[in-house]
Amino acid sequence: MTQVMTHEERTALRDSVRRLLADRCAEADVRRLMDTDTGHDAALWRALADLGVAGMLVGEAHGGSGLGPVELELVMEEIGAALSSAPMISTAIAAKLLDGDRARALAAGELIVAVAPLGAWDWTGQSAVRISNGRAQGVARFTPDGQIADLALLAGEDGVYAVERAAFTATPLPVFDRTRRLADLHIDGPVERICDGSRVAGALAVGLVALAGDQAGGARRVLDFTVEYARERRQFGRAIGSFQAIKHMAADLLLEAESATSAARHAAAQLAGDGADREVALALAGFACADAYVRCAKDGVQMHGGIAFTWEHPAHLYLRRARSGAQLFGDSRHWRERFIQALEARS
Amino acid sequence: MTDEELKAEVTAWLAANWRGAPPRTERFGRDPRAEWLAKVRDAGWAAPRWPAQWYGRGLSDAQARIVENCFAEAGAPGTGQDRSNLWANTALAHASETFKPQIVPKLLAGEVGMCLLYSEPGAGSDLAAIRTRADRVEGGWRVTGQKVWTSGAHIADYGMLIARTDWSAPKHKGISFFFMPMRQKGVDVRPLRQITDESHFNEVFIDDAFIPEENLLGNLGGGWGVLQTALAYERSVMGDAARGARSGAKEAHGDAALLELAREAGKLSDPVVRQDVAQVIAWRMLNSLNTRRAKAELGQGTSSSIMSLGKLAMSRILHEEGRVRTELLGPESLLQGPDHPRAEDANFLSLNAYFTSIGGGTDQIQRNIIGERVLDLPREPEVDRDVAFSTVIAGR
C-alpha cells in the first residue's frame, strides 16, 4: 500500500534531504568522490538511509516508508542539484523488484543493487547475458552503480533474476561523468528467479521518473548559479546580466528548467495515480527533461565565459551529468519516438 | 461547503439552466452569449473566487476549479472569469467606487464591447513613451492622440486607454489609465490590413474626446501600475491559447490534429517527421503543464513567474508548428483559398504566429521582463527613464 504524503510532509522530506546534501555533498565532496575508484560515499548513503530515502519506495512491511514516485521525484531533484553519486536510481528500481529480506536490507542501505536489462529494453545497458538451467553467462554493459553492487538484478520480460556478488565481477568503466559511475558486469554463475516480468515495466518507469527528477533539479541549479553570476560579474562597467544578449538566454533557460520540472512532476503524478496519460507522460519526461538539462548546462557554460572553461568551475560537472543522463535510459530521439507511439495509441 | 456539496450544487444548477448558447467568434465586442453570461453572473458562478459583493462566492482556488470543471464537462462557458477576464479583473482591482458597480457586472456578462488603447506609432516596445494626452476639464478629461494595433475598436463600447496626464513627470510617472467611451464624436476608428490579409486591428484617431471623471482607474499618474495588472492578465491569456487556424477552431491545432495531418499527408511513417511532430506536441503539452502549475500559484491581480513564460512558449510552438505543417503539405502549401483549407491553415498559422510573438509585447521585451522581474537581473540602462517627459521629447 503506497503512503500518501501531505504537501507539508513532502516539503519537510525535501528540506531534510537538501540540508543533508548541502552539508555532506558540497562541491568539494563531489570532487573528492570523482577521484575515488568507486565514486561512492558510504557514509552519506547510510545517512540517506537513516532519513528513509534509501527505502522510500520499499513497503512498510519490509522496513521502508512505502512512498511513491511523487516523493521520489522530489528527492531526486535534490540529488540531481547536488550532483550526488548516491545510488538512488538503482535503488528505486530495485525497490520495485525485491521482496523479503533483500527489500529490508535495501531499505536499510545495507544492500546496494545494480539493475541490468535482459533483452531489448529502453535503457543504455547493452546486455548480452544468456540464462539457461539456472545459470547466467555474459556481460551486462554500462550498468549504473555496478562497481559497488552487492547484488545484480537482470530484468527482462520473462522474469527478474538475482545474481549474487560471487557470480559476477564488475569492471568499472572510464566514464565521462565521474558523478555517475557505470560498470560492465561479467556474469558467470547461478541465478535465482525472483519474480516474473510483470513488474519490470513499472520498475523501469520508476527509474525514468527518478532520472527525470535528477535532470530537473540539475537544470534548475545550473540556471540558478549562472543567473547569480550574471548579476555579479561586471564587464564594460555593468553586470553582464544587464545585457540583453545574456538576459535573453537566461529567460529561455528558465522556460527550459520550468518545463523540465513540470514534465518530471507530471510523469511522477501519472505513475503514482496510474493515470490514463501514463505512457505519454513518461515518454515526454524521457526526452523533455534530458533536453532541458543539456541546454541549461551548455548555455550555462557559455554565459559564464572563460571561467567556466576551467576544470575548477562547477559548470562542466553539470554539463557532464546532463550528457550522461541523456543517454542512460535511452536517448531523446528514442523517447520522442516512444512519445508519438503513445499518442498514436491514445488517438 | 464541502467539495461534494459544491459539485452537486453546480451540477444541479447547470442541469436546470444550461440549454446551449451561440458560439463566441470574436474576442472583442459585445458577447453574443450575453444572456447566458448574465445568468451565470447572477448565480455567482462567473467569478467564484471573488467576494459575494462582486458577484462571486469567495471560493478558494481549489473549489473554484471544481466549478470550472463542472462547467467544462457541461460545455458551458462563463465561469473562471476571475482568472481569464482581463477587463473585469482590471476594473475590479482599480476602478473607482463610483464606476466599478456600473461596469463590472456588464463586463462579466459581456454586455459591453472592449478594446485596448495602448500602443502608438511612436510607442511600441517603449510603451511608456506614449504621447496621447488627457487634459483635465470640468467633470473629466479631454483626450487627443493616436493609437494603433487596437483589436475590436470598431465594435467597442469602451477602450482601456493609457494617456499622458503629466508632461513634467518622468515617462512612466505621468501616465494615467482610463475606460474611455468609444462611441462618441472625436473617436475615429480605421481598420488595418494585416499580414494575414485579415482586418482585426485598427488605428484609432482621438481628437478632443471626452472621458468622465469616474472612469479614471487607479490614481492620477499611476496608470503604469494599473497597466501592469492588465498586461499580466493579457499575457497569461495569450500563453493559454492562440488561434492556430483561420477558422479559429481550436480542434485544428490540437495534438490529434497535427498527427492526423501527418497521417493524411502519408508521412507519419517518416522517422524525421515523427520527431518533428512529437517535438511540437511535446512543447504544447509542456506549456499546458507549466500553465497548470502556474495557475496554482497565481492569486488575483498578481503575476506568477511561470505565467510569464507562457507567451514565449506559445510563440515557439506556433512558429514551429507552422513550419512542420508546411513541410507536411509540401507544394500544396503554395496554394490558398477555400478549396485548399489545409494550405490555408498552415500558411495562416505561419503568419499569425507573429500575433503571439509580437503582440502584447514582443518576445524580446518579454525576455527582458522575465530576466529582470523573475530572475532579478539588472535593467539595461535607460537614458530617458528619470527625466521629465517634456525634456525627453524636446531632445528628439
Interface residues (C-beta under 8 A of the other chain):
Chain A: V227 A230 R231 R238 A239 G241 S242 F243 Q244 I246 K247 H248 A250 A251 D252 L254 L255 E258 S259 T261 S262 A263 R265 H266 V280 L284 F287 A288 R333 R336 E337 F339 I340 L343 E344 S347
Chain B: D255 A256 L259 E260 P271 R274 Q275 V277 A278 Q279 I281 A282 M285 L286 N287 L289 N290 R292 R293 S305 I306 L309 L312 A313 Q364 Q366 R367 N368 I370 G371 E372 V374 L375 D376 L377 P378 R379 E380 P381
